[in-house]
Amino acid sequence: MIRIDQVQRVLGEILQWTYPADATLSHWFRAHPTLGGRDRGEVAEAVYDVLRHLRRYRQLAESGSGPASRRLAILGLAATLGAAFLEDGLDPSEHDWLQRVSRINPATLPRAVRTSMPDWLDERLGKLDDPESLMSALNRPAALDLRVNPLKMEREAALAALGDGPAARFEPQATPYSPWGIRLAGRPAVNRWPLFENGSLEVQDEGSQLLALLVGPRRGEMIIDFCAGAGGKTLLLGALMRSTGRLYAFDVSAARLARAKPRFARSGLSNVVPVAIDSENDARVKRLAGKAQRVLVDAPCSGIGTLRRNPDLKWRQHPEALAELGALQTRILNSAARCVAPGGRLVYATCSLLAEENEIQVQQFLDTHPDFERLDAAEILASRCPELDLEGPYVQLRPDVHGTDGFFAAVLERKKTGAAAPVSDETASTSDEAGSASADSESVAVESELVADSGSTAGQTEPASVDTGAGPAGAKLAPAETKPSAE
């Protein structure tokens, strides 16, 4: 009875859609400090189960009596803890209702109800290959992916260390595609593990890790992570550069960059420069025009690819926001492109599955930027991930096919002009060379100015916050509610 009441109360707050589900849940837990870890886990699992299956559960809850939010809580707890757990907490009418609705075959329901998708999203995902499989996968909880810091540790050593300690019960295994990834069963508090505390491990979805292979950083280069967010991709890029060259972490949120600073410090990197910019047209961005060998744009997007972690997104997001997001993505992509040196590489990525944020956005960019050409992103990944079967020319990862969040990526190259030096495709992790030539005096001056303007470097720290990759931390919302990407 207590657990039903707790889940009902949390749902009553979340379903107002005032704040993201993870923020509301965290606030509720802080207001109830006497709850133990097991209690919190059971409440959270039931709440997220309801959010994943909300449309179907609401249809089932239309029958019965009493507050609908209570019946939603009952369905969530029955799905996560079993109907037997609820026996002593239900009155006879609720018991009969639960038995009755449990006998309903989901296959008899319309697809949008069966998979609990809003109509607009069901329509869009329905145009993709095997939509039923995709939607079902988006409604299953995601595994927890870790990434080793290649500057400090090899994956084999990390697996051995995890397998010999308390973490062994979470069955750590190498991810199938990323050479740095480790997948866990369950959701342990990894922020308390020594390997996390010393910067040897980070939380990052495998799909997000693969973006670094598309960027292909080399030692000594100037590289920009244009939408750095929580800093997960920045950390990997910096490690592959062996902490050489200059790596700018741009973001419009100074608070996000401040939360990322402890991660930068733990990582041991000295080449990261966090820069809080006012907008994509900030003067400090313009100073880097034509100077960066690699630019990564992990653009703000609908976050539909992260529904496994952020099920509330499909109810809080709306189709009208896609047009606003599209305009923002266009502006960011155009601004980031100005920073790319001749022969340099621009990688555009989203955690979305929707064409208007992905292929259509890239094609519009190519139509208006004849100085850029598209490379085959799938072919670039194939050399490092032979088990990853992708058609190209784009990378589109799916949870039902690849076991990752939904990720899209395109690789664009600025055409070489004049005597511009060629840019190698080799990554720093495999290259024995020092990388690109030293920046010219003008670039050095610009870098010095940017460092001074930013007022922050990788070595400065603030109170740490943990990016666990769970809940809406993986989402990018509409412009008024943009958050860091799934890292």
N, C-alpha and C positions, 0 to 999 in steps of 0.2 A: 504493500500500500504506500509506503514511504517513497519507494523508487518511482512508482507511477506518478505520484504527486510532484516529485522533483523534475521528471522529464516533462510533465505537462506545464510546469511553471517556466522552464527554460524555453519550451516551444512557444509559449504565450508571448515571450519577449522577442524571440527571433523572427517569428512570422509577421511581426509588424514591419520587417524589412528596413528598419531605421539604420542598422549597422550590419556589417558582415557577420556571419554566423560565428566565426572563431572569436571575434572581438566580444560579441555578446556572451558567448559561453565562458570566455576567460573572465569577464566582468562578474558573471554570476558565481563562478568558482571563488573569486576573491571575496565576494560577499558572504560566502559559506566556507570559511577556513577550516571548519572541523571535519569536512569530508576527507576521507582517506583516498589514497591513490586508486584503489579498486573501485570505490564508489564513483569517483570522477570518471574513470574509464567506462563504467557501465552506463552512466548518464550520457557521456559524449557519444558512445557507439550507438545508443538508441536514438539520440537526437539526429545524428548524421544519417542513420538509416531512414528516418522519416523524411529528411530533406531529399535524399536520393529518390524515394518512392512516393513523394508527396501527392502527386496527381492521382495515382492509383489508390493510395490510402484515403485520400479525401473522398473518393467515390465510394469506397467501402464504408467510410464513416458516416455517410449520409443516412444509412439505416441506424437503428439503435436509438437510445435516448440519453439525455444528459449532454454536457459540453463536448463538442466535437474534438477539442484539443485533448481531452482525456482519452478518447478512442484512438486518436493518433498516437498518443504515448503508449497505449496498450499494444498497438500494432508494432511499433518500433521495438518495444521490449520483447514481444513474442518472437520477433524475427532475430533478435540478437542473443537473447538469453533462453528462449524456448517458452512455449505456452505453459509448461508445468511450473515454471518459476512464478507465474502470475496467479496460480490457483487460489492462494489465500487472500489475494488482494482484489478479487473481482466479486461483485454481487451476482446473483443467479442470472439476471437479465444480461449482464455483460459477458458472463461465461457462455451463455447460449449464443449471443451475437458473435463472439469471437469464433466459436465453433462453426457457425453458419458461414461467415465470410471466408474462413480458412478453406472451405470446400470449393470456393469459386476458382475455376480454372483460368489463370491469367491469359491463356491463349484465346479465350473467347472475347477478350476486350480489344477495342481498337488499339493500334500500335502506339499512338501517342499517349494513351492511358496506361497501357501495359508497360511501357518503358518510362513513363512519367516524364514526358517532354512537353513543354509548351508547344502550341501548334506551329508557331513560326520556326522553332528550332527543329521540330520533327520534319517540317517541310524541307529545310535546308539539308539536314543530315540524310534525309531520305533520298537525296540525289547522289550520294556517295556510294561506293561499292559496298555491298553487304551491310546495309544500314542497321539491320536488326542486331547483328553481331557487334557493331560499333556502339550502338546505344546501350546494349547490355553491359559491355565492358566499361563504359563511362559510369555505370551505376554500381560498379564493384569497387571496394576500397583499394587504394593503391598500396603497393609494397613500399617499404622505406629504403631508398637508395642512398648509399654513401659514396664518397669519392676520396681516394687517397691524394695527398699533396705530393706530386712527383718531385718536388724540391726537397722533401724530407723522407719519403718512404716509398718502397715498392709495394705493389698490391699483394704479391705473394707473402711478403713479410707481415703485412697488415692482417691478411687472412689467417696466418699462423698464430699471430698474437691474439686475435679475436677468438679463434677456435680453442685456445688453451685456457681461456678465462670464463667469467660469468656470461660473456656475450655469446658463448657457444650455444646456449639454449635458443637463440634467435636464428640459428642455422645460417650463418654468413656464407654467401656464395658469390663467386665472380659473376658480374653481369655479362650477358652474352655478346654485347657489341663494344661497349666502351672499354678501353684497356686500363682504365683507372677505377671502374665502378665495383661496388660491393652491395649486394642486395640482402636485406634482412627480412625474416618472417616475424611479424609483430611490430610494435612501435615502442622500443625501449627509450629511456631518457639518455640519449647518446651524449648530451651536453655535459654529463657528469663523467664520461669516460676519459681516462688519461690521454688516449690518442686524439680525442677531440680537443681537450684542453691545451695540448701542446702543438696544435695546428697540423697534425698528421692526417686527420680525417675531417671532412666537411660533409654536410647533407646536401645532396644535389641529385635530381632525377637524371637517369641515364641519358634520356633524350637531350637534356640541357648540356650534358658533358660532351656530347658528340658535336655540338656547335663549334667547340674549340678546334676540332679537326678541319672544319670548313674554313675557319679563319686562317689556320696555318701560320701561326706566329713564328718569327725567327728571332734569334738573339740580336740585340742592338737596334731593333726597329722602333719606330714611333707608331704606336697603336692606340686606337680610341675605342673604348666601350661606351657607346653613345647614350645608352639607357641602362646604366649600371645597376640600378635598384639595390638589392641586398648584397651585391658584389660576388655572387657565386661564380659567374663566368669570368669576371675580372681576375679572381684568384687563380683559376686554372690557366688563363692566358699568361699571367705573370710568371707562373711556375714554368710554363713551357718556354718562356723567354729566358729562363734561368736568372730571373731578377735583373736582367740587363735592359738597356734601352730606356724608353719612357712609355708608360702605360697610363693613359688618362681615363679616369672613371667619371664620366659626366652623368648628372641626373638633375632634374628640376627640383627634387626634394632634398633639401639640406638634412632633414631628419633621417631620411633613408641612408644617406651617405654617412651620417654620424653613427648610425647603428651598424654600418658595415666596417667602420674603422677597427673595432676589436678583432674582426676576422682578418683584416689585412695585417694587423700586428701579430696575431698568432701564426700566420702563414710564413713569416720570415721574409716576406718580400720587401724590397727597398725601392722598387721602380714604379710603384703605384702613386698617382697623384689624383686624389679625389677633388673634383671641381663641381660645385653647385652652380648651375647655370640658371638664368632667369627664364629662358625659353630656348627653342631650337635655333633662334636667330641671335643668341647672345653674342656680344662683341668678341668674347674670348674664343668662341667657336670659329668666328670669321678669321681670327689671327692664324688659325691652323690650316687655312685654305691651301689645298694641294700639297700638304706636307706629310700626311700619314700613309704608311705602307698598307695598313689594314684598319678597317673600321667595321665594328660590329654594331648593328642596330637590332636589338631585341625589343621590338616596338610594343608600345601599349596596345592592347587588343581586347577582344571580348573575353578571352580566357576559357573559351569553350573546351579546349583540349585538356583543361585541368579539372573537369567535373568530378573525377574520381576523388580529388582532394577537396574540392570546393563545390559541393552539390547545390549550395544556395545560389550560385551564380546564375543557374538557368532560370531561377525565379526572380532574381534581382536585375538581371540584364534584360534588355528589350530591343527589338529590331530598330527602333528609331535611333538608338545610340550608335548603331553600326555606321550610319552616315557620318556622324560626328567623329567617330574613331577613324574612319577612312580618310577624312580630311586631315586629321592630326598625323596619321601615318605618312601621308603624302608630304606634309610639311617637314616632318622629321627626316624622312628619306632624302628629300631634296637638300636639306641643310647638311646632313652627314656626307652626302656625295661630294660636296664642295671641298671637304677635307681630304679626299682620297688623292694621292699622288698619281701621276701617269704610270700606268702599269700596276697600280695598286689594286687591292681587293676590297669590295664592299659586300658584307654578308647581311642580308635582311632576314629576320626570323620573327615568328610569332608562336604563341602557344594556343593557336586557333586551328580549327578544321574547316573554316568557312572560306570559300573562294574569293569573296570580295575583300577579305583581309590578306589574302595570300597571292595566288596566281594573278588575279586581276590587278592587284596593287602593283606587282612587279612589272606586268606588261605595260601598264600606264606609265611607269617610270621609264622603261626602255623606249617607249614611243616619244617621250619628251627629252630624253638624254641620249642622243646618238653617239656621244663619246664613251658610252658604256656598252659592254656586250655581256651576254649571259654565258656562264660556264655551266658545265654539267655537274651539279652538286652531288648527285648520286655516284657519279664516276669518281669524284674526289674522295668520297667516303669509302668506296670499294677497296681502295689500296690499303686502308688501315682496318677495315671491318669487312673482310671477305664473306662473313656469314650473313651480312645485312643485305637482303635482296630488295633493291629499289629500282623503279623504272627510270626515274629521271625525267626531265632535267632538274627537277626540284627534289628536295627531301621532304616527304610527308610521313611522319611517324604516327602510328595509331596504337591505342592501348590493346585492342583485340588482336593485332597482328604482331606488334613488336614489344608489348609489355611495358611501354613507356607512356608518359603523358602524350597528348596530341601535340606534335611540334611540326612547324613548317619552316623551311629555310631555302633561300636562293643565294647563289654566289654570282656576283657581278664584278666585272673587271673594267677598270678605266683603260681605254686604249692608250698605248704608248705613243708619245709624240717627241719629235726632235731627238735629242741625245739622252733621253731619260734612261736611267739604268734599269735593267729588267729586275723583276721581283721573283724570287724562287718560290716554288710551291712546297718546299720542304718545311716541315715543322721543326721547332727547336728540339723536340724530344728525340728526333732521329738524326738531326744534323750535327756534324762534328765541326762545322765551320763557325766562325764568329758571327755570322749573319751579315746584314746589310752594312754599307759604309757609314761612317760617322755623319751626323747631321751637319749641314753647312752652317756658317756663322749666323745666318739669318734665322735658321730653325732654332739654334741654341738660344738666341736672344728671345725668340717668341716663347720658348719653353720656360726660360727664367722668369719672364713676365707673368706667364700663366701660374707658375708655382707661387709667385709672390701674391698674385690676385686671389688664389684659392685659399691661402691661409691655412692649408692642411696638407699633411703628407701621410704616407702609410704608417710611419712610426708613431703617430699620435693616437692615443686611445681614449675612448670614453666608456662608460659602463656598458658591459657586453649585453647583447640580446641574441637569442638563439633563433636562427632561421631553420625550423625543423622540417620545412617542406610540407607540413600538414595543414589542412584547413585552407581558408582563402589566402594564405600567404603565397599561394601559387598563382593568384589571379591578377589579371590586368583589367581594370574596369573602364567605364566610360571616362572621358577627360576630367570630369568633376570628382572622380573617385579612383583615380589611377593609383595602382599599388605595384610593388615590385614583382617580378616574374618568378615562376617556379624554379628554384635553384637548388 
